[in-house]
Amino acid sequence: VYQKGIEDHLSTAQYNRDEHQNAVVQDIADNWLTLSQDSKFHAILATNSIPEAITYYRLLKAKHPQLKITTLFDPHISDDDSGGGTDPALKTAGLVEILTDYNAMYGQKFDLGTHANFKTDLAARLAHKKPYQRIETEPSKQLDLLIVVNQMLTGFDSKWVNTLYLDKLLEYENIIQAFSRTNRLAGPDKPFGTIRY
């Protein structure tokens, strides 16, 4: 039987404020070199909604342009399922911005019609799989941080993902699966993953 605790009676409104999001962005930047081992490993930031993912993307891009970041969410998700009733114009503008930046950063040509290929490319880049098998020797081609809502939190495995930042509430099997994104060991450099909640 579930026993209610103090957390059930406290408001979570403080997590939707600019101050909170700016603090998360600053924490990522302040600890990046240590947690990524000087950008050797990658990280995932999980957010509550598509608008929040876009906000974090824009904040990180503006405040810490040295980080190579992108964002992944389902472009076909209905507004009811996207978390917070996403405005279609906001989502489309965000997707276009994200794809344009990714193309410029890595010399690609993805657009809204080839979003599935974009997802495949960034997954291969994060996992160091073909055509990115030796990407660790080419830092300019690596991706530092992937911002997601739900995608890539289950079923994606890469020993190169070292840190999971969670700015959302997960429960039961979802939290176990999300935490497991960081548990693929990589020799003495990565004896465990890191969770920043």
Secondary structure, DSSP 8 states (H G I E B T S, - for coil): -----GGGTS--GGGGSHHHHHHHHHHHHHHHHHHTTTTTSEEEEE-SSHHHHHHHHHHHHHH-TTS-EEEE--TT--GGGSSS---HHHHHHHHHHHHHHHHHHHT----GGGHHHHHHHHHHHHHT-TT-TTGGG-GGG---EEEESSTTSSS---TTEEEEEE-S---HHHHHHHHGGG----GGG-SS-EEE-
